[in-house]
Amino acid sequence: MSASKSRKRNKTIRLRVDDDEHVAIHEHAQIYNVSASHLLRTYGVKKRSPRLKALCALTKEDRLQLARLLNALGRVGGNVNQIAHAMNLKNFPPPSYVQETFDDLTDLRRLIRSLLTPLASNDR
């Protein structure tokens, strides 16, 4: 069990924000794939989880590309699920649908490679 799961958090802090701040906090949390509470707690005590450290090193454009990638992965996952469901019912999908899903996966692989290439060159 991780330390964060074994630690009991029993204190609450109420925080008032305006509409723009509320949207910004939730957008940042979504970009970093963490809860708003985790995001605020992490920044509030000036410690960063390894995941946030890595993501904070990315540029805004990189993070936007990652958000697009997550969206695209969700679409492809839905398509794959539909294909599997149809095949389980022995109702095979049209070849064009399978090809479209394969093309989406190819595009995602290309996008992932484009995002990883600059990161790999920075590691050297």
C-alpha positions in Angstrom: 0.0 0.0 0.0 1.4 3.4 -0.9 2.0 6.0 1.7 -0.7 8.3 0.4 -3.3 5.5 0.7 -2.3 4.5 4.2 -2.3 8.1 5.4 -5.6 9.3 6.9 -6.4 12.9 5.9 -8.8 14.2 8.5 -8.6 18.0 8.1 -10.5 20.1 5.6 -9.6 23.5 4.2 -12.4 25.5 2.6 -11.3 27.7 -0.3 -13.3 30.3 -2.1 -12.4 30.9 -5.8 -14.1 32.8 -8.6 -15.4 31.2 -11.7 -12.2 31.7 -13.7 -10.1 30.3 -11.0 -12.4 27.3 -10.6 -12.1 26.5 -14.3 -8.3 27.0 -14.3 -7.8 24.7 -11.3 -9.9 21.9 -12.8 -8.3 22.3 -16.3 -4.8 22.0 -14.7 -5.9 19.0 -12.7 -7.3 17.4 -15.9 -4.1 18.1 -17.8 -2.0 16.5 -15.1 -4.5 13.7 -14.6 -4.9 14.3 -10.9 -7.8 15.5 -8.7 -8.2 19.2 -7.9 -7.5 18.3 -4.3 -4.2 16.6 -5.2 -3.1 19.5 -7.4 -3.8 22.1 -4.7 -2.3 20.0 -1.9 0.8 19.4 -4.0 1.3 23.0 -4.8 0.3 24.2 -1.3 3.0 22.3 0.5 5.6 22.8 -2.3 6.2 19.2 -2.9 5.6 17.6 -6.2 4.9 14.0 -7.0 7.1 12.4 -9.7 4.2 12.5 -12.1 3.7 16.3 -11.6 7.4 16.9 -11.8 7.6 15.2 -15.2 4.5 16.9 -16.5 5.5 20.4 -15.2 8.7 20.0 -17.3 6.5 19.8 -20.5 5.7 22.9 -22.4 2.1 24.1 -22.7 2.0 22.8 -26.3 3.2 19.4 -25.1 0.5 19.3 -22.5 -2.1 20.3 -25.1 -0.9 17.5 -27.4 -1.1 15.1 -24.5 -4.7 16.2 -23.8 -5.5 15.6 -27.5 -3.8 12.3 -27.3 -5.9 11.2 -24.3 -9.1 12.3 -26.2 -8.0 10.3 -29.3 -7.2 7.3 -27.2 -10.7 7.4 -25.7 -12.2 7.4 -29.2 -10.1 4.5 -30.4 -10.8 2.6 -27.3 -14.5 3.0 -27.9 -14.1 1.8 -31.5 -12.1 -1.3 -30.4 -14.8 -2.1 -27.8 -17.5 -1.9 -30.4 -15.5 -4.1 -32.7 -15.0 -6.7 -30.0 -18.6 -6.6 -29.0 -19.7 -7.1 -32.6 -17.3 -10.0 -33.0 -18.6 -11.6 -29.8 -22.0 -11.5 -31.3 -20.7 -13.0 -34.6 -21.8 -9.7 -36.2 -18.5 -8.7 -37.9 -18.1 -5.0 -38.5 -17.5 -3.7 -42.0 -13.9 -3.8 -43.1 -13.9 0.0 -43.6 -14.7 0.5 -39.9 -11.8 -1.8 -38.9 -9.5 0.0 -41.3 -10.6 3.4 -39.9 -9.8 2.2 -36.4 -6.4 0.9 -37.5 -5.7 4.2 -39.2 -6.6 6.0 -35.9 -4.1 3.8 -34.0 -1.4 4.5 -36.6 -2.0 8.3 -36.2 -1.8 7.9 -32.4 1.5 6.0 -32.6 2.9 8.8 -34.8 1.7 11.5 -32.3 3.2 9.6 -29.4 6.5 9.3 -31.3 6.5 13.0 -32.0 6.0 13.8 -28.3 8.6 11.3 -27.1 11.4 12.3 -29.6 12.1 15.8 -28.0 12.0 14.2 -24.5 14.4 11.5 -25.5 16.9 14.1 -26.9 16.6 16.1 -23.6 17.7 13.0 -21.6 21.1 12.9 -23.4 
